[in-house]
Amino acid sequence: MSEWNIGVDIVEIARFARLNYSNNKQFYIRVFTPKEIEYCLSFSNPAPHFAVNFAGKEAVYKAVNRFCDVKLHDIEIVRDKDGAPLVNLRLSREEKVIPLDVKVSLSHSLSHAIAFAVAQRPAKGAVVSDEEFQVGLDDYYEARGWTMDGIPTVEKLNELNLSEYASMLQGGKA
């Protein structure tokens, strides 16, 4: 079984119409990624696009917050070649170990933007493919300063004030 969570958000487009990009760049840079800003500004009226992306980010935040600690700027909503929204999450190494699948649906009218997001991750003890396991294991070892054989690196041993063992590793003695 998998663990699921949902998120939804609705935004008034007028809020973003009043916050024009030129006069409020700091806000936009703090909340949106460069790709999102470029996408929204590519339209003659960017307000509905900023509003729907913001609603999407909020919905994704609500859907993923039980699985990981993420900020709005770490959630990126881009479009595929057909214009469908895709979610990119910037997660810590530790959070990437467990796969997280996030889908978002966006829509807007003349006055409001709405987004619905679903996040899913495998339940504890779920079966993962050999490839997924190896990627997770490699990330786990790297995050802890170990070699891919599960042995602490020389740098890690030195960091832990265990340099005598580090010199043994360098000399080939264990």
N, C-alpha and C positions, 0 to 999 in steps of 0.2 A: 504494500500500500504506500501511497505517497501522502505527503502533507501539502495541503492547499491553503491559500489565503487569498482574499479578494480586496480590492480597493476601488473606490469611486470618488470622483470629484467633479464639481460644477463651478464654472467661473463666469462672471459677467465680462463680456468683451469690452464694455465701456471702460472698465478699470485700466485695460491696456491701451485703449485709445487715448485716455488722459495721460498715461505715462509714455509719452513719445520717446523713441529710442535716443534721439539726438540730445535731449535734455536729461536723460536718466541712464546713461551708459553704465554707470557703476552698478546700478540695480541689475541690469540685464547681464552684465559680465559675472556678477556674483551668483545669479540663479541659472543662467543658461550657458551651454558650452559654445565654443566658436562655431561648430557645425550647425547647431540649432539657430544661433543668431543669423548666420549666413542664409539658412533656409528661409526663415521668417522674413528677413529683409528682402528676399528675392521677389516678394509680392508687392504690388502697388499699395495695398492696405495690409500691413503686417500685423495689426492688432488681433484679428481673429486667430491667426497662426501662432502668435505668442501665447494667446489665451488658451488655445487648445493644447499646446505643448506644455504649458504650466499645469493645466488640469491633468494631463497625462503623467507628468512628473509626480504630482501629488497623489494620484491614484496608485502609481507604481510604489511610491514611498509607503503608502498604507498597506499595500499587498506584501511587500518584502520585509517590513520592519520587524516582524516576528522571527525572521530567519537571519537577519544581518543588520548591522549598523551602517546606514548609508545616509548621506546628505543629498539635498536636491541637486547640487552641482555634480554629484557623482552618478546621477541618473541622466542618461542621454537618450533622447528619442530622435531617431533618424528615419529616413524613408528608404524602402527598397526600390528597385528599378521600376516597380509598378505603382509606387506611391504609398504602399502600406507601411504603417509605423512599425519600427523595430526598436527594442530596448537594449541599450548597452549599459552595463553596470560596472563601475570601477569599485571593485571589492578588494579588501586586504587579502594577502596570501592565505591566511588561515580560513577566511570565509570562502575562498575559491575552491577549497578542498572538497566541499560538498556541492555538487552541481545544483544550480538554481535556474529554472526555466520561467521566464516572465513574458507574458503576452499583454498587449494593450490595444484597446479600441478607442478611437477618437472621433468626435463629431462636433459640429457647431451649427447654430442657426444664426440669424442676424444679431441676436442679443446675448446668447449664451454658448459656452463651450463645455463639453462634457467628456469625461474619459472613464473607462472601466478597465481595470487591470486584474490579472490573475497570475499568482506566483505559485510554482510547484517545485518541491524538492523531494527526492526519494526519502522514504521513512528510514529511520535507523535500522540497520540490518538489511536494507534493500540490496538486491543484487545489481552490481555494476559490471560493465564490460571490462575485459582485461586492459584495454587501452585507457578507459576512464580511471581504472585503479592505478595504472602506472603513472599517469599524469598527476593524480592526487598524491601518490607516494613520492614522486620527484619533487613536487611543490613542498610537501611536508619536510623532506630531508633538506632541501635548499633553505627553507625558512628557519630551520634550526641550526644551520651551519654544519651539516653532515655531508659526506660524500654519498654517491648513489648506492654504495655498499652498506650504508648505515653506520659509518664510522665518522666520529667528529673530525672536522678539518683541522689542520694545523692552526689556522687563524682562530677557530673557535676555542681550541685548547689554550692558546695564548691569551685569548680574551678572558678565559676562566681561571687564569693564573695556574695553568697546568702545563707550563712550557717544557717541563722535563719529559712529559709524555709526547709533546709535539716534536721534540728533538729525537725521541725514539722512533716516531713515525717517519721522520725525514731520513733517519739512518737505516730504515728498513727493519728495525727491531720492534717487537710489540710486547 
